Structure formats: structure tokens, C-alpha cells
Amino acid sequence: MTSAIPHSRHQLCQMDGDPSQLTATAAASAIRELRLSATALLEACLARIAARDGEVHAFSHLAVDTGREQAFLADKAQSEGRLAGPLHGLPIGVKDVFDTIDMPSEYGSSLLRDRRPAADAAAVAILRRAGAIIIGKTTTSEFGMYHPSAARNPNDLGRSPGVSSAGSAAAVVDRMVPLALGTQHTASTVLPASFCGAYAFKPSFGFASMEGSNILVPRLAQIGYLARSVQDLCLFAGAFDPVVDGAADRIGRPPRLAVVRGPGFEQVAPEVDEALTACIGALPVAADELDLPSEFGHAIEVALGLLNAHLAARFGDLPRHLSAKLCPPLQDGIAAGIALSAKRYIELNALADRLIRLTSQLFARHDVLVTLSAPGEATRLDEGPGSGSLAMPWSLCGLPVVSLPLLCGAHGLPIGLQLIGRHGSDRELLQNAAWVAHTCRLPTRVDH
């Protein structure tokens, strides 16, 4: 449960307006230039959380007192001319699948209620060294499965915020924090970003250590960054690898684009596909249509098969009274994994390796592949957390992706444009994403 926020006596902001509305880049610059204190920014974010999180449920735990202490120390260090790092004084939400030494780490499951790790996850340790203030743990579904969580879509509380990084996406979009950390095995960062309207970056496999997090399938476990602009994504991810910091500061040459309509695209309604075509057609460069090799038709089956196998290995021996408490998708996945033969598991891994090798062909003449982040706008709550099929092939292959909220559904809700780069081209992908975002200034609306 989110803890109550006591009334603040701190009013230290040197800026006009509400600091919680600032992007991470703007807030970091204001702190660095002594126009904004970390304390004032934190208090603005806490006030926003107090006003909104009773409905949105983006946070499963808040560390108010610890956050205020960290903000005080950040301001003290700033007054002494010391900046901890690029995220100095920025409040950040961390998906509750990362271990935190000072907060419960429950992975969204009643089986881990009140679990207190002995150390921070590697990603959390990096954030702290970069000067971030970990304000709380964001809401996630049980062990990151395709199951509704308590989080709600801040644009429409009757709509889903997506899958397991939903709390992180909702917190960023609703201005509770400027940045939030997520993860992705199949679509857990990209789908919530699309449903809520966040900017998201899922880097190349191996970009950041996942030690101390909920790793379901080692070859699929990847970090995710959620923010409000491409510049913010570069700042955020730059704390993990400085090579991407500032990647969006200079808009380079137009990228060579190719539109792909791969596995799962049959779920996309004609009017949404037309909006995608209109959005790409409005760019000042031509985009090719690229057909994926036939092997990609197996990508979703491979990703889910590997997931099920690892779920069976991790949870299959749980006593019945405990396994009965797990969410239905997790129970179903365990059962499917138990039924999977060793021969089939080896075949699935071989297929995954084959798909990874094939990806090099996709970028022979193109810099960026373009598709949708989700089949449409956010589903209604009674329809479930949505489909991540459009993101699964690229997660399986470990390719970097960026989701930009550049389409607008028939109900006025966002739909993400997914940009995919070759493995290791993280900086270039962010630069190209900045070009696309700058060029597409207004969302393309879906017409019935």
C-alpha cells in the first residue's frame, strides 16, 4: 500500500510554476544551475502523488522520509559545489521487480510480502551513484506476468495501463516523477509506454546488468527506461552508459526507414494501420516496406515457449497451497512449461539463435525499422492488460527499441510508434528517434 504523505514545510523552489511538470532534462538543468532545489522538486512530486495516486495506484511503496533526507543531502552537496552525477536530485520510481535495500521488494506477489533484500539491484545502485532519489517502488503485476495490476491508466482510469511496467509508465505520464525504471522480457516496457503515452527505451540486450531483479528468462531479461522525451531517455540511460548521454542533443541526418508489419500485426485494426501509414508518409523521407523472413512467424511462439519453460523450472515445485495463490497466467505458464519436452526447449533456443542471426539482414539497407508499439490504444480494464505481440520479436532478438507516443487513437488515447535498431546501435537509435520525434510534432489521429 502507498503510505500517506505528511504535510511538507519545505518551499525551496526558485522557479515559477509547478516543478513536477518539468521534464527530467529541464529539472536536471535547473538543479545544476541553482534555479531549483532537489527538495523543492521532490516536494512537488510528492504533492502530485498525494493528489493523484489514490486513483492511479502507480506506486506500491513510497519512501517519503528517506526521499526527503536524500533531497536534503543533494542540496547540501550542491551548495558545496558537488554534484553526484547526471541524475543529481531527480526523484525516480523503480519498478518493484528490482531489489532495494531500504524498501520492500515483492515483485508484485503475495508470496514475497514484506521481503527485504540484503542489497540493491545493480541498476538501483547505478541510479543512486548517479544522484537519483529513489522515491518509491512502482506497481507491477505478479512476477511481471500478463495479468492486471492495481495500476490504472492516468489518461482514463477505466483503461489498462499495460503490463508489468505499468506503474512506472503511469507515474511518469501523470507527472508523479520525471523518470521511472522498468524491465522487459517480451513487451513490459513498450506496451505500457504505448498505452499511457510515455517515451520508452529498451536498449540492446546486455546494455545493463539485471542482477538483483526478477529474471524470468536470462536471454530475455532486459532493462527499460520511461520518460517524457527522447532527451530524457538519453539522460536516464546515460547514467548506465555515458555513450548515449546527449545522443538527442543534435538532430542528425534523416535515417533510412523501413516499415515492418510482422508477427501480431493481424491484431491491428485497419484504421490504426492507416494512421501508421499516414504518420510515416508525413515524414520528409520515403520509407520502404520490408517483409520479414518467414522464420519470424515463429517469434511469438518461441518467446512464450521459453518463458513457460523457465516458469516451470522456477515455480513448478512450489507446494500446491502456494502455487494456487499465483495469478492465472502464471499458473497456466507453469503448466505449459511442465508439458514442454526437453527436445522442444532445445529447438526453441535454436530458433531464437536463428532469428538473432537473421536480424543483421534487416539492416543491410536501413537504419531503423518502424512498426507500432501496440495493436491499438489502451484496452478497457475488463479486456485485460493488452497484447505485447508487436514487441516480442525484437525483445527475443535483443534489439534496441524506442517507443514514441506519436499516434492518437479514436478515443483520444495514445498509441506508440516503435522504432527498432540493430543490436549495439543504441546511441544511433536514440539519435534517429529524436529526429522522428522532432519531425512528427503533432500526433497522427486515428479515424473510425
N, C-alpha and C positions, 0 to 999 in steps of 0.2 A: 504494500500500500504506500502511496505517496504521503510523506509526512507533512504536517502543517508548517507553514512558513510564518515565523514570528514577524511582527511589525519591525521595519528597519528604521534606525535613527540616522543612517548614513545618507547624505545628499551631497556627493562629491563631484558630480558631473560638471565639467566646464563647458559643455556643449548645450545648444538649444535642442529641443525635441527629445524623443524617447530613444535612448541608446540601443534598446533591444531591436529596433528596426534596422540598425546598421548591418551591412554585410560584414563578414569576417575580415575582409581586406580593409574596409573602411575603419572598422573598430581597431584593428591592429595598428593602422597608421595613426589614428587619433591617440592611442595609448603611447605609441613611440614618440609622438610629437608633443606630449604632455597636454593635449586638449581633452583628454578623457582619462579617468582613473579606472583601474580594474575593479575597484569597489563599486563605483557608480554603474559600470556595465553589468556587474553581477547582480546588483540590486534591481536594475531594470529587468533583467531576465527572470529573477525570482518573482517580481511583481507580475510579469506576464504569465509565468507558470501558475501562480496563485489564482489569477483571473480565469485561466483557460483550461488547466489540466484536469479540473473536476469533470469536464466533459470529454476532453480529448484522450486522457489517460496515456500520454506519451511516456511518462516515467513510472517505473515500478519502484524506484527508490530515489530519494533526494538526500544529499549530504550538505545541508544548509550551513551548519556551524563550521564544518570543515572547509566548505567553499569560501565562507567569509574570512576565515583565517588565512587561506591561501591568497585571497584577493588583497588582504592587508599586507601580507608579506611581499606580494608582487608590487604593490605601490611603494613599499619601503625600499625594495631593491631598485625600483625605477628612480626614486628620489636620490639614490646613491649612485646613479649612473650605470646600473647593472640591469641588463635585460637577459632573461633566462634563455630565450630562443625566439623563433619566429611566431610562436603562438602565445607569447607573453601576455598573461592577463585575460585570455579569451575563455569564457565558460564553454564547456564541451559536454555533450551527452555521449555515453558509451553504452552500446548495446549489451544487454545482460546475458551475453554469451562469452564475455571477456572477464577474466578474474580480476578483482580489485581487492587489495589487501584491507582497505578501510570501509568496504561496503559489502553487503550480501551479494553473492554471485550464484544465482539459482537457475540460470538457463531456461527460465520460464516454466520450470517444472516443480510440482509439489513434492517430488521425490528429493529435491535438493533444497527444500525450505530452510532458510536461515544459514545456508552454507557460507562459511567464511574461509576463503583461501589464505594460504600462508605467504603468498607473494602475488604481485601484479603480473598480469599477462605482459608479454613482450611489447605489444602495441601500446598498452596503457603506460608502461614505463617510458616509452619514447615520447608520448604526449606530455607526461609530467616533466621530462627533461627539456622539452621544447617550450615550457612555461604555461601550458594549458591548465585550466582549473577544471577538474573533473567534478561537475556539479551533480551528476546522478547517473543511474543506470536506466536506459530506455527499455520500454516494454518490448518483449519478444514472444513469439509462440513457443510452445514446448519443444525444447531442443532444436528449434529452428525449423520445425516441420510445417507443411502446408495445412495449417489449422488456424482459425481465427484467434487473435489475442484480444486483450482488453482495449487495445488502442483503437482510436477512431480517426476517420479522415477529417482533418481540420477544415476542409472546404465544404463538406457536407457530412454531418455526423451520422447520417443514415447509410453512408457508403463505406466500403472497406478501404483501409489504408495500405492494403497489400499484405505480403507475407512477413517473414521474421524480422526484418529490419524496419518494420512499420513504425515503431515508436521513434526511432531515430529520424526517419523521414518526416513524420508528423511534427516532431519538436522543432526541426529546422524550418519547415514551411510556416508553422504557426508563430514564428519569431520567439520561441522559448529559449533557444540557443542558436548561435550563428553557425555552428558545426556539430556534426554528430557522426560517430563511428558505427559502421555496420559490418556485416560479413556477407559472403555469397558462396553457396555451393552450386546452386542452379540459377536462381533469379532473385535472391533475397535482398539485394540492394537495388537492382534495376527496376523490379516491379513496384515496390513501394515508392520509389522516386517518381515513376510514371503516374501512379495513382494519386499521389499527393501534390506533385508539381515541384519536386526538388531537382537540383542538379546533382548528378551522381557520377562517380568514377570508380570502376572496378579495374584495378591495374592488372598487369601481366602476372600470371602465376609465379610465385616466388618473390614478388616485389617486397613483401613484408613478412616477417615471421608471424605465424599463427600460434606460437607456443603460449599455453595458458588460456586457450579458448576452446569452444565446443567444436572439435574437429570430428565431423561425421565420416567423411571420406578424405583421406590425406591428399589425394590427387585433385580434389575439387575444392578444398578449403582455401578461400581467398578473402582478402580484406576488402572493405567497401567504405567510401567516403561520401558523405552527404552534405550539401552546402546550398548557397543561393546564387552562385555564379561560377563560371569556369575559373575566373581568377581566384575565387575562394577555394576551389578544388586544388588548384596548383599550390596555394599557400598551405593547405591542410596536408596534402600528400608530400609536399616538400619537406615537412618535418621528418618524414621517413626516408626520403631520398632527395637530397638537395638538387639533383639534376632536373627535377620537374618544377622546382620553385621558380616562379616568374615566367613559366612557359607561355602564358597567355598575355604577357605584357605587350608583346609586339605581334600584330596580326601579319602573318607571312603571306606567301603566295597562295592562291586558291588550290585546294587539294584535288587530286584526281579521284572522283567519286564513282562508286558502283552501288546500285540498289539491289538488294537481295530479298527475295521472298521465299524463305526456306521453311524448315520444319515448323509446324504450328501455325503457319500463315493462313491455313484454311479456316481458322477461328476469326479472322479479321473480316469485319463487315465491309461490303463494297464501298460504302460512303467513307469509311475510315481509310481504306486503301486509296480512294480518290484524293483525300486530304493529304496523304503522304505524297502522292504524285504531284499535287499542286505545290506543296511545300518545297520539294526538290526542284520542281520546274521553275520556281520563282528565283532560284539561285542564279548568279551571273555566269555559271559554268554548266556545261552539259554533264549529265550523269548517265553512265551506261547501265544497262540491265545485265546482271550477272547470274547465270544459272549455277547452282552449287553442284558439285559432283554427287552422283547418286548415293554414295555412301553416307552422305549427311542425312538421308532419310531415316537412318538408324540412330541418330544422335540422341533423341529424347529417350528412346528405349535403353540405350547404353547408359546414359546418366542416371536414370531411375533404377536400372538394374544394379549398377554399382552401389548406389545409395542403399537399396534394400539389402544387399549382401552385407554391407557394413553395419546396418542397423541390427541385423540378425546376430552378427558377431558381438556387437556391443551390448545388446539388450536381451538376446534370446534366452539367456539363462536366468533372467530375473524370476524370483518366486511369483506364482500366479497372483497373489494378493497385491503385489506391486505392479506387475505388468498390466493388470486390469485397470489401474489408475491412469495409464498413459492415454494420450489423445488417440482417437480412432485412426488418423493417418499413420501414426507411429506404430500402432498395433498391426495395421494392415501391411506396412512396410516390413516389419519383423517377420510376419507370416510368409510374405512373398520371398524374403531373403532366405528363410529356412528351406523353402521349397526349391531354391535355385541350386543347381548342381555345380560341383567344382569345375567341371568341363565348361559349363556356360559362363561361369565367372571369369575363367581364363580367356574365353572368346570375347567377352565384353571388354576386358582390358586391352586385348589385341586390337579390337575395333577402335577403341579410344586412341590408341597409339597411331593407328592408320589415319584417323581423322586429323590428328595433330600434324602429321607429315603432309597431309593434303592442303593444309591451310597456307603453306608457302606459295602454292599455285594461285591462290585467290588474290594475292597482292602483287602479281607479276606486272600488272599494268595499272594498278590502282593503289592509292594511299589509304583510303578509308572505304569501308563497306557501310551502307546505310540501310537500316530497317526500322521497324517500330520497337519500342521497349515493351509494349503490352498490346494485346489484340484490340483494346479499346479503352474507354475511360473507366474509372473505378466502378467495380461491381457493387450492387446493393449488399448489405450485410447478410441478408438471408440467402444470397447466392454464393457465399464463401469468399475466400481471400483472393480469388482470381487465378489466372494461368500464367506461369512463367516460361511457357514453351519457347517463346521467341528469344529468350536469353540463354536457354540451356545449351545449345550447340557451342556458343562462344565461351561459356563457363567450362564446359567439358574440355575444350581445346586450350584453355588458359590464356585466351587473348584479352588484351585490354579493351574496355568499352567505356563510353561516356553516354549518359542519358541526359538529353536536353528537353525541358518542358516546352516544346515549340508547336504542339498541336493542341487544339481545343475541341473537346467532344460536343455532341449535340446538346448535352445538358450543362455546358459551360465548364466542364471539368477537364483537367489537363490530360494529355497523352504524350508520352515521351518519344523523342526521336533518338534511336540508338545508333551510335557511331562505333565502329569496330576497327581496330588497328592490328597490325602484325605483332607477334609476340616480341616484347622488348622495346616497342616503339612508343612507350608511354608519353615521353615528352612531346614527340611529334603528334600523337593523337590529341593531346590537350591543346596544342597549338592549332590544329585543324578544327577542333571543337570550338575554340574561341573564334575562329574565322566564321564558322557556320552560325554560331550564336549571334555574332555581330552583324552578319548579313541578314539573318532572319529576325528582324527586330520585333515583329508582331506575330503572335501565334496564328497558325492556319486553322480556321474553324471547319469542323465537320458539319455538312448539311445533310439533313434527312433526305 
